[in-house]
Amino acid sequence: MERQEVIARLRNLREEIEQEGEVGIAALETTFALALSDVCGALELGREECDQVLGQDAAVYVAEVCETRFWPVG
């Protein structure tokens, strides 16, 4: 993946987060594990690759959070 493509994907992630929230990204409260998981998703890493990046404890945490997240239908 080229550097400009990585930058574009990460910028798109930021823009998506900003559109969904009422608060700027600097004011968001999250864990590093969840943020890193979102970065892995923006870079289109597979589940196993993302788990390698996160490590076992964080991967389990992210999976549990994702199972319990409520996504409103809009």
CHARMM internal coordinates of N, CA and C (Angstrom, degrees):
IC EDIT
DIST 1 N 1 CA 1.4467
DIST 1 CA 1 C 1.5357
ANGL 1 N 1 CA 1 C 107.91
DIST 1 C 2 N 1.2912
ANGL 1 CA 1 C 2 N 115.05
DIHE 1 N 1 CA 1 C 2 N 132.69
DIST 2 N 2 CA 1.4559
ANGL 1 C 2 N 2 CA 120.01
DIHE 1 CA 1 C 2 N 2 CA -179.08
DIST 2 CA 2 C 1.5212
ANGL 2 N 2 CA 2 C 111.16
DIHE 1 C 2 N 2 CA 2 C -77.43
DIST 2 C 3 N 1.3141
ANGL 2 CA 2 C 3 N 114.97
DIHE 2 N 2 CA 2 C 3 N 154.15
DIST 3 N 3 CA 1.4663
ANGL 2 C 3 N 3 CA 121.97
DIHE 2 CA 2 C 3 N 3 CA -177.87
DIST 3 CA 3 C 1.5326
ANGL 3 N 3 CA 3 C 111.56
DIHE 2 C 3 N 3 CA 3 C -55.09
DIST 3 C 4 N 1.3198
ANGL 3 CA 3 C 4 N 117.78
DIHE 3 N 3 CA 3 C 4 N -44.40
DIST 4 N 4 CA 1.4672
ANGL 3 C 4 N 4 CA 121.01
DIHE 3 CA 3 C 4 N 4 CA -178.98
DIST 4 CA 4 C 1.5324
ANGL 4 N 4 CA 4 C 111.43
DIHE 3 C 4 N 4 CA 4 C -64.87
DIST 4 C 5 N 1.3238
ANGL 4 CA 4 C 5 N 116.94
DIHE 4 N 4 CA 4 C 5 N -33.52
DIST 5 N 5 CA 1.4589
ANGL 4 C 5 N 5 CA 120.16
DIHE 4 CA 4 C 5 N 5 CA 177.62
DIST 5 CA 5 C 1.5245
ANGL 5 N 5 CA 5 C 110.45
DIHE 4 C 5 N 5 CA 5 C -68.65
DIST 5 C 6 N 1.3199
ANGL 5 CA 5 C 6 N 117.04
DIHE 5 N 5 CA 5 C 6 N -40.48
DIST 6 N 6 CA 1.4657
ANGL 5 C 6 N 6 CA 120.92
DIHE 5 CA 5 C 6 N 6 CA 176.82
DIST 6 CA 6 C 1.5218
ANGL 6 N 6 CA 6 C 109.62
DIHE 5 C 6 N 6 CA 6 C -61.30
DIST 6 C 7 N 1.3199
ANGL 6 CA 6 C 7 N 116.85
DIHE 6 N 6 CA 6 C 7 N -45.99
DIST 7 N 7 CA 1.4662
ANGL 6 C 7 N 7 CA 121.25
DIHE 6 CA 6 C 7 N 7 CA 179.27
DIST 7 CA 7 C 1.5213
ANGL 7 N 7 CA 7 C 110.42
DIHE 6 C 7 N 7 CA 7 C -60.54
DIST 7 C 8 N 1.3183
ANGL 7 CA 7 C 8 N 117.45
DIHE 7 N 7 CA 7 C 8 N -44.16
DIST 8 N 8 CA 1.4646
ANGL 7 C 8 N 8 CA 121.36
DIHE 7 CA 7 C 8 N 8 CA -179.62
DIST 8 CA 8 C 1.5241
ANGL 8 N 8 CA 8 C 111.28
DIHE 7 C 8 N 8 CA 8 C -63.13
DIST 8 C 9 N 1.3252
ANGL 8 CA 8 C 9 N 117.30
DIHE 8 N 8 CA 8 C 9 N -42.08
DIST 9 N 9 CA 1.4664
ANGL 8 C 9 N 9 CA 120.09
DIHE 8 CA 8 C 9 N 9 CA -179.69
DIST 9 CA 9 C 1.5208
ANGL 9 N 9 CA 9 C 111.35
DIHE 8 C 9 N 9 CA 9 C -66.45
DIST 9 C 10 N 1.3157
ANGL 9 CA 9 C 10 N 117.07
DIHE 9 N 9 CA 9 C 10 N -41.96
DIST 10 N 10 CA 1.4639
ANGL 9 C 10 N 10 CA 119.90
DIHE 9 CA 9 C 10 N 10 CA 178.72
DIST 10 CA 10 C 1.5242
ANGL 10 N 10 CA 10 C 111.40
DIHE 9 C 10 N 10 CA 10 C -68.21
DIST 10 C 11 N 1.3314
ANGL 10 CA 10 C 11 N 117.44
DIHE 10 N 10 CA 10 C 11 N -37.52
DIST 11 N 11 CA 1.4606
ANGL 10 C 11 N 11 CA 120.83
DIHE 10 CA 10 C 11 N 11 CA 175.79
DIST 11 CA 11 C 1.5238
ANGL 11 N 11 CA 11 C 110.21
DIHE 10 C 11 N 11 CA 11 C -63.01
DIST 11 C 12 N 1.3394
ANGL 11 CA 11 C 12 N 116.86
DIHE 11 N 11 CA 11 C 12 N -42.76
DIST 12 N 12 CA 1.4634
ANGL 11 C 12 N 12 CA 120.71
DIHE 11 CA 11 C 12 N 12 CA 178.02
DIST 12 CA 12 C 1.5271
ANGL 12 N 12 CA 12 C 111.22
DIHE 11 C 12 N 12 CA 12 C -61.41
DIST 12 C 13 N 1.3253
ANGL 12 CA 12 C 13 N 116.72
DIHE 12 N 12 CA 12 C 13 N -38.63
DIST 13 N 13 CA 1.4672
ANGL 12 C 13 N 13 CA 120.46
DIHE 12 CA 12 C 13 N 13 CA 177.06
DIST 13 CA 13 C 1.5182
ANGL 13 N 13 CA 13 C 109.97
DIHE 12 C 13 N 13 CA 13 C -61.24
DIST 13 C 14 N 1.3312
ANGL 13 CA 13 C 14 N 116.93
DIHE 13 N 13 CA 13 C 14 N -47.06
DIST 14 N 14 CA 1.4670
ANGL 13 C 14 N 14 CA 120.51
DIHE 13 CA 13 C 14 N 14 CA 178.76
DIST 14 CA 14 C 1.5233
ANGL 14 N 14 CA 14 C 111.13
DIHE 13 C 14 N 14 CA 14 C -60.08
DIST 14 C 15 N 1.3141
ANGL 14 CA 14 C 15 N 117.04
DIHE 14 N 14 CA 14 C 15 N -45.56
DIST 15 N 15 CA 1.4604
ANGL 14 C 15 N 15 CA 120.67
DIHE 14 CA 14 C 15 N 15 CA -179.27
DIST 15 CA 15 C 1.5233
ANGL 15 N 15 CA 15 C 111.35
DIHE 14 C 15 N 15 CA 15 C -63.28
DIST 15 C 16 N 1.3209
ANGL 15 CA 15 C 16 N 117.13
DIHE 15 N 15 CA 15 C 16 N -39.11
DIST 16 N 16 CA 1.4623
ANGL 15 C 16 N 16 CA 121.07
DIHE 15 CA 15 C 16 N 16 CA 177.97
DIST 16 CA 16 C 1.5255
ANGL 16 N 16 CA 16 C 110.76
DIHE 15 C 16 N 16 CA 16 C -63.62
DIST 16 C 17 N 1.3129
ANGL 16 CA 16 C 17 N 116.56
DIHE 16 N 16 CA 16 C 17 N -43.57
DIST 17 N 17 CA 1.4671
ANGL 16 C 17 N 17 CA 120.53
DIHE 16 CA 16 C 17 N 17 CA 179.44
DIST 17 CA 17 C 1.5205
ANGL 17 N 17 CA 17 C 110.29
DIHE 16 C 17 N 17 CA 17 C -65.04
DIST 17 C 18 N 1.3207
ANGL 17 CA 17 C 18 N 117.27
DIHE 17 N 17 CA 17 C 18 N -41.35
DIST 18 N 18 CA 1.4569
ANGL 17 C 18 N 18 CA 120.52
DIHE 17 CA 17 C 18 N 18 CA 179.58
DIST 18 CA 18 C 1.5245
ANGL 18 N 18 CA 18 C 111.94
DIHE 17 C 18 N 18 CA 18 C -64.91
DIST 18 C 19 N 1.3229
ANGL 18 CA 18 C 19 N 117.95
DIHE 18 N 18 CA 18 C 19 N -35.43
DIST 19 N 19 CA 1.4585
ANGL 18 C 19 N 19 CA 121.11
DIHE 18 CA 18 C 19 N 19 CA -179.91
DIST 19 CA 19 C 1.5194
ANGL 19 N 19 CA 19 C 111.76
DIHE 18 C 19 N 19 CA 19 C -70.75
DIST 19 C 20 N 1.3283
ANGL 19 CA 19 C 20 N 116.92
DIHE 19 N 19 CA 19 C 20 N -33.03
DIST 20 N 20 CA 1.4598
ANGL 19 C 20 N 20 CA 121.25
DIHE 19 CA 19 C 20 N 20 CA -176.18
DIST 20 CA 20 C 1.5219
ANGL 20 N 20 CA 20 C 112.76
DIHE 19 C 20 N 20 CA 20 C -80.72
DIST 20 C 21 N 1.3084
ANGL 20 CA 20 C 21 N 118.18
DIHE 20 N 20 CA 20 C 21 N -23.36
DIST 21 N 21 CA 1.4529
ANGL 20 C 21 N 21 CA 121.12
DIHE 20 CA 20 C 21 N 21 CA -175.34
DIST 21 CA 21 C 1.5042
ANGL 21 N 21 CA 21 C 113.14
DIHE 20 C 21 N 21 CA 21 C -108.46
DIST 21 C 22 N 1.3162
ANGL 21 CA 21 C 22 N 114.05
DIHE 21 N 21 CA 21 C 22 N 165.99
DIST 22 N 22 CA 1.4582
ANGL 21 C 22 N 22 CA 120.05
DIHE 21 CA 21 C 22 N 22 CA 177.48
DIST 22 CA 22 C 1.5223
ANGL 22 N 22 CA 22 C 110.73
DIHE 21 C 22 N 22 CA 22 C -98.65
DIST 22 C 23 N 1.3259
ANGL 22 CA 22 C 23 N 116.03
DIHE 22 N 22 CA 22 C 23 N -0.75
DIST 23 N 23 CA 1.4477
ANGL 22 C 23 N 23 CA 121.84
DIHE 22 CA 22 C 23 N 23 CA -176.28
DIST 23 CA 23 C 1.5175
ANGL 23 N 23 CA 23 C 108.72
DIHE 22 C 23 N 23 CA 23 C -121.55
DIST 23 C 24 N 1.3166
ANGL 23 CA 23 C 24 N 117.25
DIHE 23 N 23 CA 23 C 24 N 145.02
DIST 24 N 24 CA 1.4597
ANGL 23 C 24 N 24 CA 120.69
DIHE 23 CA 23 C 24 N 24 CA 175.90
DIST 24 CA 24 C 1.5178
ANGL 24 N 24 CA 24 C 110.74
DIHE 23 C 24 N 24 CA 24 C -64.05
DIST 24 C 25 N 1.3076
ANGL 24 CA 24 C 25 N 116.95
DIHE 24 N 24 CA 24 C 25 N 157.58
DIST 25 N 25 CA 1.4622
ANGL 24 C 25 N 25 CA 120.23
DIHE 24 CA 24 C 25 N 25 CA -175.56
DIST 25 CA 25 C 1.5189
ANGL 25 N 25 CA 25 C 112.59
DIHE 24 C 25 N 25 CA 25 C -62.68
DIST 25 C 26 N 1.3245
ANGL 25 CA 25 C 26 N 118.06
DIHE 25 N 25 CA 25 C 26 N -25.87
DIST 26 N 26 CA 1.4612
ANGL 25 C 26 N 26 CA 120.31
DIHE 25 CA 25 C 26 N 26 CA 179.57
DIST 26 CA 26 C 1.5269
ANGL 26 N 26 CA 26 C 111.87
DIHE 25 C 26 N 26 CA 26 C -68.03
DIST 26 C 27 N 1.3324
ANGL 26 CA 26 C 27 N 117.32
DIHE 26 N 26 CA 26 C 27 N -20.51
DIST 27 N 27 CA 1.4603
ANGL 26 C 27 N 27 CA 120.90
DIHE 26 CA 26 C 27 N 27 CA -178.05
DIST 27 CA 27 C 1.5282
ANGL 27 N 27 CA 27 C 113.50
DIHE 26 C 27 N 27 CA 27 C -101.54
DIST 27 C 28 N 1.3239
ANGL 27 CA 27 C 28 N 117.04
DIHE 27 N 27 CA 27 C 28 N 0.03
DIST 28 N 28 CA 1.4652
ANGL 27 C 28 N 28 CA 119.86
DIHE 27 CA 27 C 28 N 28 CA -178.85
DIST 28 CA 28 C 1.5189
ANGL 28 N 28 CA 28 C 111.26
DIHE 27 C 28 N 28 CA 28 C -69.83
DIST 28 C 29 N 1.3062
ANGL 28 CA 28 C 29 N 115.69
DIHE 28 N 28 CA 28 C 29 N 141.72
DIST 29 N 29 CA 1.4548
ANGL 28 C 29 N 29 CA 120.96
DIHE 28 CA 28 C 29 N 29 CA 174.74
DIST 29 CA 29 C 1.5202
ANGL 29 N 29 CA 29 C 108.02
DIHE 28 C 29 N 29 CA 29 C -105.75
DIST 29 C 30 N 1.3181
ANGL 29 CA 29 C 30 N 116.56
DIHE 29 N 29 CA 29 C 30 N 120.87
DIST 30 N 30 CA 1.4549
ANGL 29 C 30 N 30 CA 121.89
DIHE 29 CA 29 C 30 N 30 CA -179.50
DIST 30 CA 30 C 1.5212
ANGL 30 N 30 CA 30 C 108.22
DIHE 29 C 30 N 30 CA 30 C -155.04
DIST 30 C 31 N 1.2917
ANGL 30 CA 30 C 31 N 115.43
DIHE 30 N 30 CA 30 C 31 N 173.15
DIST 31 N 31 CA 1.4637
ANGL 30 C 31 N 31 CA 119.32
DIHE 30 CA 30 C 31 N 31 CA 173.88
DIST 31 CA 31 C 1.5162
ANGL 31 N 31 CA 31 C 108.28
DIHE 30 C 31 N 31 CA 31 C -95.84
DIST 31 C 32 N 1.3058
ANGL 31 CA 31 C 32 N 116.17
DIHE 31 N 31 CA 31 C 32 N 158.87
DIST 32 N 32 CA 1.4546
ANGL 31 C 32 N 32 CA 119.94
DIHE 31 CA 31 C 32 N 32 CA 177.30
DIST 32 CA 32 C 1.5208
ANGL 32 N 32 CA 32 C 110.03
DIHE 31 C 32 N 32 CA 32 C -65.02
DIST 32 C 33 N 1.3217
ANGL 32 CA 32 C 33 N 117.27
DIHE 32 N 32 CA 32 C 33 N -34.19
DIST 33 N 33 CA 1.4652
ANGL 32 C 33 N 33 CA 120.87
DIHE 32 CA 32 C 33 N 33 CA 179.66
DIST 33 CA 33 C 1.5282
ANGL 33 N 33 CA 33 C 110.85
DIHE 32 C 33 N 33 CA 33 C -60.97
DIST 33 C 34 N 1.3194
ANGL 33 CA 33 C 34 N 117.41
DIHE 33 N 33 CA 33 C 34 N -44.83
DIST 34 N 34 CA 1.4629
ANGL 33 C 34 N 34 CA 120.43
DIHE 33 CA 33 C 34 N 34 CA 179.37
DIST 34 CA 34 C 1.5276
ANGL 34 N 34 CA 34 C 111.45
DIHE 33 C 34 N 34 CA 34 C -67.86
DIST 34 C 35 N 1.3205
ANGL 34 CA 34 C 35 N 116.68
DIHE 34 N 34 CA 34 C 35 N -40.69
DIST 35 N 35 CA 1.4632
ANGL 34 C 35 N 35 CA 119.95
DIHE 34 CA 34 C 35 N 35 CA 178.69
DIST 35 CA 35 C 1.5304
ANGL 35 N 35 CA 35 C 110.74
DIHE 34 C 35 N 35 CA 35 C -64.50
DIST 35 C 36 N 1.3293
ANGL 35 CA 35 C 36 N 116.37
DIHE 35 N 35 CA 35 C 36 N -43.19
DIST 36 N 36 CA 1.4571
ANGL 35 C 36 N 36 CA 120.22
DIHE 35 CA 35 C 36 N 36 CA 179.47
DIST 36 CA 36 C 1.5259
ANGL 36 N 36 CA 36 C 111.01
DIHE 35 C 36 N 36 CA 36 C -65.65
DIST 36 C 37 N 1.3279
ANGL 36 CA 36 C 37 N 116.69
DIHE 36 N 36 CA 36 C 37 N -36.27
DIST 37 N 37 CA 1.4500
ANGL 36 C 37 N 37 CA 120.80
DIHE 36 CA 36 C 37 N 37 CA 176.33
DIST 37 CA 37 C 1.5308
ANGL 37 N 37 CA 37 C 110.88
DIHE 36 C 37 N 37 CA 37 C -62.93
DIST 37 C 38 N 1.3274
ANGL 37 CA 37 C 38 N 116.98
DIHE 37 N 37 CA 37 C 38 N -40.01
DIST 38 N 38 CA 1.4635
ANGL 37 C 38 N 38 CA 120.88
DIHE 37 CA 37 C 38 N 38 CA 177.05
DIST 38 CA 38 C 1.5277
ANGL 38 N 38 CA 38 C 111.16
DIHE 37 C 38 N 38 CA 38 C -65.03
DIST 38 C 39 N 1.3312
ANGL 38 CA 38 C 39 N 116.87
DIHE 38 N 38 CA 38 C 39 N -37.68
DIST 39 N 39 CA 1.4640
ANGL 38 C 39 N 39 CA 120.49
DIHE 38 CA 38 C 39 N 39 CA 176.84
DIST 39 CA 39 C 1.5287
ANGL 39 N 39 CA 39 C 109.63
DIHE 38 C 39 N 39 CA 39 C -64.00
DIST 39 C 40 N 1.3247
ANGL 39 CA 39 C 40 N 116.59
DIHE 39 N 39 CA 39 C 40 N -42.94
DIST 40 N 40 CA 1.4698
ANGL 39 C 40 N 40 CA 120.18
DIHE 39 CA 39 C 40 N 40 CA 177.41
DIST 40 CA 40 C 1.5255
ANGL 40 N 40 CA 40 C 110.45
DIHE 39 C 40 N 40 CA 40 C -58.52
DIST 40 C 41 N 1.3293
ANGL 40 CA 40 C 41 N 116.11
DIHE 40 N 40 CA 40 C 41 N -41.39
DIST 41 N 41 CA 1.4620
ANGL 40 C 41 N 41 CA 120.26
DIHE 40 CA 40 C 41 N 41 CA 178.00
DIST 41 CA 41 C 1.5134
ANGL 41 N 41 CA 41 C 112.17
DIHE 40 C 41 N 41 CA 41 C -64.73
DIST 41 C 42 N 1.3343
ANGL 41 CA 41 C 42 N 116.79
DIHE 41 N 41 CA 41 C 42 N -41.40
DIST 42 N 42 CA 1.4645
ANGL 41 C 42 N 42 CA 120.42
DIHE 41 CA 41 C 42 N 42 CA 179.26
DIST 42 CA 42 C 1.5263
ANGL 42 N 42 CA 42 C 111.34
DIHE 41 C 42 N 42 CA 42 C -63.97
DIST 42 C 43 N 1.3253
ANGL 42 CA 42 C 43 N 116.12
DIHE 42 N 42 CA 42 C 43 N -31.06
DIST 43 N 43 CA 1.4624
ANGL 42 C 43 N 43 CA 120.41
DIHE 42 CA 42 C 43 N 43 CA 178.51
DIST 43 CA 43 C 1.5203
ANGL 43 N 43 CA 43 C 112.02
DIHE 42 C 43 N 43 CA 43 C -87.82
DIST 43 C 44 N 1.3341
ANGL 43 CA 43 C 44 N 115.52
DIHE 43 N 43 CA 43 C 44 N 4.44
DIST 44 N 44 CA 1.4605
ANGL 43 C 44 N 44 CA 123.37
DIHE 43 CA 43 C 44 N 44 CA 177.18
DIST 44 CA 44 C 1.5313
ANGL 44 N 44 CA 44 C 112.79
DIHE 43 C 44 N 44 CA 44 C 58.76
DIST 44 C 45 N 1.3373
ANGL 44 CA 44 C 45 N 115.50
DIHE 44 N 44 CA 44 C 45 N 39.01
DIST 45 N 45 CA 1.4529
ANGL 44 C 45 N 45 CA 119.35
DIHE 44 CA 44 C 45 N 45 CA 173.66
DIST 45 CA 45 C 1.5212
ANGL 45 N 45 CA 45 C 108.87
DIHE 44 C 45 N 45 CA 45 C -76.19
DIST 45 C 46 N 1.3039
ANGL 45 CA 45 C 46 N 117.46
DIHE 45 N 45 CA 45 C 46 N 146.72
DIST 46 N 46 CA 1.4517
ANGL 45 C 46 N 46 CA 121.65
DIHE 45 CA 45 C 46 N 46 CA 176.52
DIST 46 CA 46 C 1.5204
ANGL 46 N 46 CA 46 C 110.64
DIHE 45 C 46 N 46 CA 46 C -73.34
DIST 46 C 47 N 1.3255
ANGL 46 CA 46 C 47 N 116.67
DIHE 46 N 46 CA 46 C 47 N 168.90
DIST 47 N 47 CA 1.4573
ANGL 46 C 47 N 47 CA 121.75
DIHE 46 CA 46 C 47 N 47 CA -178.26
DIST 47 CA 47 C 1.5256
ANGL 47 N 47 CA 47 C 111.42
DIHE 46 C 47 N 47 CA 47 C -57.14
DIST 47 C 48 N 1.3301
ANGL 47 CA 47 C 48 N 117.57
DIHE 47 N 47 CA 47 C 48 N -45.90
DIST 48 N 48 CA 1.4601
ANGL 47 C 48 N 48 CA 120.30
DIHE 47 CA 47 C 48 N 48 CA -179.70
DIST 48 CA 48 C 1.5225
ANGL 48 N 48 CA 48 C 111.56
DIHE 47 C 48 N 48 CA 48 C -64.36
DIST 48 C 49 N 1.3330
ANGL 48 CA 48 C 49 N 116.84
DIHE 48 N 48 CA 48 C 49 N -39.97
DIST 49 N 49 CA 1.4640
ANGL 48 C 49 N 49 CA 120.31
DIHE 48 CA 48 C 49 N 49 CA 178.53
DIST 49 CA 49 C 1.5251
ANGL 49 N 49 CA 49 C 110.72
DIHE 48 C 49 N 49 CA 49 C -65.01
DIST 49 C 50 N 1.3190
ANGL 49 CA 49 C 50 N 115.81
DIHE 49 N 49 CA 49 C 50 N -43.22
DIST 50 N 50 CA 1.4597
ANGL 49 C 50 N 50 CA 120.63
DIHE 49 CA 49 C 50 N 50 CA 178.25
DIST 50 CA 50 C 1.5315
ANGL 50 N 50 CA 50 C 110.56
DIHE 49 C 50 N 50 CA 50 C -62.16
DIST 50 C 51 N 1.3258
ANGL 50 CA 50 C 51 N 116.63
DIHE 50 N 50 CA 50 C 51 N -43.11
DIST 51 N 51 CA 1.4657
ANGL 50 C 51 N 51 CA 120.43
DIHE 50 CA 50 C 51 N 51 CA 178.46
DIST 51 CA 51 C 1.5212
ANGL 51 N 51 CA 51 C 111.17
DIHE 50 C 51 N 51 CA 51 C -61.59
DIST 51 C 52 N 1.3263
ANGL 51 CA 51 C 52 N 117.84
DIHE 51 N 51 CA 51 C 52 N -35.97
DIST 52 N 52 CA 1.4618
ANGL 51 C 52 N 52 CA 121.19
DIHE 51 CA 51 C 52 N 52 CA 177.06
DIST 52 CA 52 C 1.5301
ANGL 52 N 52 CA 52 C 110.31
DIHE 51 C 52 N 52 CA 52 C -64.75
DIST 52 C 53 N 1.3372
ANGL 52 CA 52 C 53 N 116.18
DIHE 52 N 52 CA 52 C 53 N -40.72
DIST 53 N 53 CA 1.4655
ANGL 52 C 53 N 53 CA 120.67
DIHE 52 CA 52 C 53 N 53 CA 178.88
DIST 53 CA 53 C 1.5242
ANGL 53 N 53 CA 53 C 110.19
DIHE 52 C 53 N 53 CA 53 C -65.42
DIST 53 C 54 N 1.3377
ANGL 53 CA 53 C 54 N 116.48
DIHE 53 N 53 CA 53 C 54 N -45.04
DIST 54 N 54 CA 1.4572
ANGL 53 C 54 N 54 CA 121.23
DIHE 53 CA 53 C 54 N 54 CA -175.03
DIST 54 CA 54 C 1.5272
ANGL 54 N 54 CA 54 C 113.42
DIHE 53 C 54 N 54 CA 54 C -74.29
DIST 54 C 55 N 1.3080
ANGL 54 CA 54 C 55 N 117.10
DIHE 54 N 54 CA 54 C 55 N -34.11
DIST 55 N 55 CA 1.4560
ANGL 54 C 55 N 55 CA 120.12
DIHE 54 CA 54 C 55 N 55 CA -171.33
DIST 55 CA 55 C 1.5230
ANGL 55 N 55 CA 55 C 109.22
DIHE 54 C 55 N 55 CA 55 C 88.01
DIST 55 C 56 N 1.3133
ANGL 55 CA 55 C 56 N 116.74
DIHE 55 N 55 CA 55 C 56 N 161.79
DIST 56 N 56 CA 1.4637
ANGL 55 C 56 N 56 CA 121.63
DIHE 55 CA 55 C 56 N 56 CA -171.30
DIST 56 CA 56 C 1.5291
ANGL 56 N 56 CA 56 C 113.40
DIHE 55 C 56 N 56 CA 56 C -60.76
DIST 56 C 57 N 1.3293
ANGL 56 CA 56 C 57 N 118.14
DIHE 56 N 56 CA 56 C 57 N -49.71
DIST 57 N 57 CA 1.4683
ANGL 56 C 57 N 57 CA 120.60
DIHE 56 CA 56 C 57 N 57 CA -176.52
DIST 57 CA 57 C 1.5214
ANGL 57 N 57 CA 57 C 112.09
DIHE 56 C 57 N 57 CA 57 C -62.57
DIST 57 C 58 N 1.3295
ANGL 57 CA 57 C 58 N 116.09
DIHE 57 N 57 CA 57 C 58 N -46.28
DIST 58 N 58 CA 1.4643
ANGL 57 C 58 N 58 CA 119.70
DIHE 57 CA 57 C 58 N 58 CA -179.04
DIST 58 CA 58 C 1.5199
ANGL 58 N 58 CA 58 C 111.30
DIHE 57 C 58 N 58 CA 58 C -68.59
DIST 58 C 59 N 1.3335
ANGL 58 CA 58 C 59 N 117.59
DIHE 58 N 58 CA 58 C 59 N -35.56
DIST 59 N 59 CA 1.4691
ANGL 58 C 59 N 59 CA 121.01
DIHE 58 CA 58 C 59 N 59 CA 178.97
DIST 59 CA 59 C 1.5288
ANGL 59 N 59 CA 59 C 110.00
DIHE 58 C 59 N 59 CA 59 C -63.33
DIST 59 C 60 N 1.3238
ANGL 59 CA 59 C 60 N 116.79
DIHE 59 N 59 CA 59 C 60 N -41.82
DIST 60 N 60 CA 1.4660
ANGL 59 C 60 N 60 CA 120.79
DIHE 59 CA 59 C 60 N 60 CA 177.93
DIST 60 CA 60 C 1.5305
ANGL 60 N 60 CA 60 C 109.60
DIHE 59 C 60 N 60 CA 60 C -64.96
DIST 60 C 61 N 1.3227
ANGL 60 CA 60 C 61 N 117.24
DIHE 60 N 60 CA 60 C 61 N -43.56
DIST 61 N 61 CA 1.4631
ANGL 60 C 61 N 61 CA 122.01
DIHE 60 CA 60 C 61 N 61 CA 178.95
DIST 61 CA 61 C 1.5233
ANGL 61 N 61 CA 61 C 111.11
DIHE 60 C 61 N 61 CA 61 C -59.18
DIST 61 C 62 N 1.3310
ANGL 61 CA 61 C 62 N 116.54
DIHE 61 N 61 CA 61 C 62 N -48.48
DIST 62 N 62 CA 1.4702
ANGL 61 C 62 N 62 CA 121.13
DIHE 61 CA 61 C 62 N 62 CA -179.05
DIST 62 CA 62 C 1.5286
ANGL 62 N 62 CA 62 C 110.32
DIHE 61 C 62 N 62 CA 62 C -62.40
DIST 62 C 63 N 1.3188
ANGL 62 CA 62 C 63 N 117.24
DIHE 62 N 62 CA 62 C 63 N -42.52
DIST 63 N 63 CA 1.4720
ANGL 62 C 63 N 63 CA 120.63
DIHE 62 CA 62 C 63 N 63 CA 178.69
DIST 63 CA 63 C 1.5225
ANGL 63 N 63 CA 63 C 110.75
DIHE 62 C 63 N 63 CA 63 C -60.90
DIST 63 C 64 N 1.3237
ANGL 63 CA 63 C 64 N 117.30
DIHE 63 N 63 CA 63 C 64 N -42.13
DIST 64 N 64 CA 1.4703
ANGL 63 C 64 N 64 CA 120.73
DIHE 63 CA 63 C 64 N 64 CA 179.38
DIST 64 CA 64 C 1.5220
ANGL 64 N 64 CA 64 C 111.39
DIHE 63 C 64 N 64 CA 64 C -65.73
DIST 64 C 65 N 1.3148
ANGL 64 CA 64 C 65 N 116.68
DIHE 64 N 64 CA 64 C 65 N -42.13
DIST 65 N 65 CA 1.4674
ANGL 64 C 65 N 65 CA 120.21
DIHE 64 CA 64 C 65 N 65 CA 178.98
DIST 65 CA 65 C 1.5268
ANGL 65 N 65 CA 65 C 110.11
DIHE 64 C 65 N 65 CA 65 C -64.12
DIST 65 C 66 N 1.3233
ANGL 65 CA 65 C 66 N 116.66
DIHE 65 N 65 CA 65 C 66 N -43.59
DIST 66 N 66 CA 1.4685
ANGL 65 C 66 N 66 CA 120.35
DIHE 65 CA 65 C 66 N 66 CA -179.01
DIST 66 CA 66 C 1.5187
ANGL 66 N 66 CA 66 C 112.03
DIHE 65 C 66 N 66 CA 66 C -63.89
DIST 66 C 67 N 1.3145
ANGL 66 CA 66 C 67 N 117.46
DIHE 66 N 66 CA 66 C 67 N -31.66
DIST 67 N 67 CA 1.4650
ANGL 66 C 67 N 67 CA 121.05
DIHE 66 CA 66 C 67 N 67 CA 178.02
DIST 67 CA 67 C 1.5199
ANGL 67 N 67 CA 67 C 111.61
DIHE 66 C 67 N 67 CA 67 C -70.57
DIST 67 C 68 N 1.3419
ANGL 67 CA 67 C 68 N 117.00
DIHE 67 N 67 CA 67 C 68 N -27.26
DIST 68 N 68 CA 1.4614
ANGL 67 C 68 N 68 CA 120.30
DIHE 67 CA 67 C 68 N 68 CA -175.48
DIST 68 CA 68 C 1.5145
ANGL 68 N 68 CA 68 C 113.50
DIHE 67 C 68 N 68 CA 68 C -103.91
DIST 68 C 69 N 1.3167
ANGL 68 CA 68 C 69 N 118.98
DIHE 68 N 68 CA 68 C 69 N -4.51
DIST 69 N 69 CA 1.4718
ANGL 68 C 69 N 69 CA 121.34
DIHE 68 CA 68 C 69 N 69 CA 179.38
DIST 69 CA 69 C 1.5116
ANGL 69 N 69 CA 69 C 109.97
DIHE 68 C 69 N 69 CA 69 C -65.63
DIST 69 C 70 N 1.3123
ANGL 69 CA 69 C 70 N 115.07
DIHE 69 N 69 CA 69 C 70 N 143.19
DIST 70 N 70 CA 1.4571
ANGL 69 C 70 N 70 CA 122.04
DIHE 69 CA 69 C 70 N 70 CA 175.74
DIST 70 CA 70 C 1.5180
ANGL 70 N 70 CA 70 C 107.84
DIHE 69 C 70 N 70 CA 70 C -104.24
DIST 70 C 71 N 1.3094
ANGL 70 CA 70 C 71 N 116.65
DIHE 70 N 70 CA 70 C 71 N 121.02
DIST 71 N 71 CA 1.4652
ANGL 70 C 71 N 71 CA 121.66
DIHE 70 CA 70 C 71 N 71 CA 178.82
DIST 71 CA 71 C 1.5228
ANGL 71 N 71 CA 71 C 108.45
DIHE 70 C 71 N 71 CA 71 C -109.81
DIST 71 C 72 N 1.3387
ANGL 71 CA 71 C 72 N 117.38
DIHE 71 N 71 CA 71 C 72 N 103.68
DIST 72 N 72 CA 1.4654
ANGL 71 C 72 N 72 CA 119.02
DIHE 71 CA 71 C 72 N 72 CA -179.51
DIST 72 CA 72 C 1.5206
ANGL 72 N 72 CA 72 C 112.06
DIHE 71 C 72 N 72 CA 72 C -63.69
DIST 72 C 73 N 1.3198
ANGL 72 CA 72 C 73 N 114.95
DIHE 72 N 72 CA 72 C 73 N 143.40
DIST 73 N 73 CA 1.4584
ANGL 72 C 73 N 73 CA 120.89
DIHE 72 CA 72 C 73 N 73 CA 177.29
DIST 73 CA 73 C 1.5147
ANGL 73 N 73 CA 73 C 107.18
DIHE 72 C 73 N 73 CA 73 C -86.28
DIST 73 C 74 N 1.3148
ANGL 73 CA 73 C 74 N 116.23
DIHE 73 N 73 CA 73 C 74 N 124.27
DIST 74 N 74 CA 1.4576
ANGL 73 C 74 N 74 CA 117.42
DIHE 73 CA 73 C 74 N 74 CA -174.64
DIST 74 CA 74 C 1.4425
ANGL 74 N 74 CA 74 C 110.34
DIHE 73 C 74 N 74 CA 74 C -125.65
END
COOR INIT
IC SEED 1 N 1 CA 1 C
IC BUILD
